[in-house]
Amino acid sequence: PIGNSSYSFKGTFWGDGCTVTGLNIDTDLTTYQGLFGYVSGATISEVVLGEGSIEVSTTSGCGAVVGYATTSTITKCVNDKTTVSGTYTSTTNARIGGIVGYTYGTTSIENCINHASVSIKGSSNCTYYVGGIVGYFSGSLSYCLNYGSVSSILSGNYSSAVHYVGGIAGRASNPINYCGNLANITGGDSYASTSYVGGISGYSVNNINYCYNRESISSS
């Protein structure tokens, strides 16, 4: 990944709509994962991801384009075919998304599209934030679409685990505007203590404005 918590990416990256193929990450490292691992005060625009896969087991932030973003702008990015998945064994909270894993501060995500599947099969008592666009979100989120299936389930009886699963965001701390989900959302199971599952956001502490969901939502 480009950038980490010690040496974050702070510049401007303009992808010009060119497709990046072959992004394949399979790791048990705890660092943030994605094409960009950690960005701060950065602008990432017009990145397109083709065939690829990202699979993690311990990281706290994983997205196909950006793992963790603070005070940054991610705009007009498309994940066509890079799947994001976790077989999660860590007790560190998991935050994964089709575009961005985890945002903090005044980060803006706008005009982004995800077509690839995003999934977690958890094997620990932690909190799972899983979203078609972003796993855990604070900042600004608007004009995004998700076409990739989103799921979060447990592999066994981890009774303190919590799921936050949404077509756009797993959990949102700020408003979500003008977004749409067009894929099936599956979250939670009889093992977990609590599951929050939604077509747009699994759990939101603010408004969801002018958004729509057109596919099924299921939870047990």
Buried (B, 14 or more C-beta within 10 A) or exposed (E): BBBBEEEBBBEEBEBEEEEBEEBEBEBEBBBBBBBBBBBBBBBBBBBBBBBBBBBBBBBBBBBBBBBBBBBBBBBBBBBBBBBBBBBBEBEBBBBBBBBBBBBBEEBBBBBBBBBBBBBBBBBBBBBBBBBBBBBBBBBBBBBBBBBBBBBBBBBEEBEEBBBBBBBBBBBBBBBBBBBBBBBBBBBBBEBBEEBBBBBBBBBBEEEBEEBEBEBEBEBE
